[in-house]
Amino acid sequence: MRKARVLYKDEEAGILLQNDDGSFVFEYNDNWENDISKPSISLTLPKQKKTFKSNYLFPFFYNMLPEGSNKDVVCKYNRIDKNDYFGLLLTTSQYDTIGAVRVLKTE
């Protein structure tokens, strides 16, 4: 299992997991969920006490990935398989993203 913290404007909003079978889980932190001033990170992942599950990387996170020649360069330089979307997400979305959401690998 691989795990990542999902940050919204540098505050932890939730956790994204990739299970050993390749499926994905996203869940908001209780503090984020209970604070009415905190927004959902995406319209497709509304803020609620629910565990979101998917056999594929959620479209919101998938759309954060590089494409085309940028993806090729990132994968080659970091030795990431082109189909390892979670690994690619952890590599590219930890520093500089378009928008308020970043994804950081946890140990």
N, C-alpha and C positions, 0 to 999 in steps of 0.2 A: 504494500500500500504506500502511496505517495501522498503527501499532505502539503497544503499551502494556505497561508493566511491571505485573506482578501481585504485590502485596505481601501477605504473611501476617504479621500482628503487626509491621508496619513493616520486615520483611526481605523482600528480593526473592526470590520463589519461582519465577517463570517469566515468560514473554513470551507475550502474546496479539497475534496479527496478523490484520488483515483484508486479504486480497489484493484486487487490482484487480477480479477477477471476482466479488467479494462473499463468497467463501468465507472460513472462519476456520481458524486454526492456533493451538494452544496447546502449549507445550513447557516443561518444568521446566528450570531452570538446573542445570548439572552439580553445583555446590556443594550445592544443595538436594537434588538426587537422591542424592548420595553420602552425605549425613549421615543416619544412621538415626534420629536424634532428631527430625528434621523430618517433620511429617505431610503427607499429601496435602491439597490445598486443598478437595477434594470427593470424595465416594465415586464420582462419575461420572467423575472425572479422577484415577485412582489414580497414585501416584508410581511412575514407571517410565521407563526410557530409551526413550520412544516419543513420536513427534510425533502429537498428536491433531488430526484434521482433520474439518471439518464444513462443509456447504453453508450452515448457519444458525448464528447465535450460539449457543454451547453453552448448554444449559438452566441450568446453574449461574450463568452470567453474566446470562442473560436474566432470571432471577428476582431479580436485584439492581435491575432497572429500576423506576422509578415507574409507576404505573398511573392510569387515570381522569383526574380533574381535575388531580391533581398532575403527571401526564405532560403534560397540555395546557399548564399554566402554565410548566413547565420548557422545553418546546419553543418556546413563543411568546416567552418572555423571552430565551432563548439563540439564537433563530432556527435551531432544529434541526428537520429534517423528522421527522415522527412515525414514519416507517419507518426512520430512520437509528439503528438500535439501538446500533451501536458508538459513534457520536457521543454518544448519550444516556448510554451507560455511562461514557464518559470524562468527561462533564460532571457526572454525579451521584454517581459512586462514588470520587471522589478524596479526599473529606474525611471524611464521616461515614456509615458504613454499619453495618448490623446484622450483627455478626459480626466476624471477624478479617481479612477480605480487603478490600483496596482495589485500585483499578485506576487507574494514572497514565499519562497520555499521555507519550510520548517524542518528542523532536524529530527 
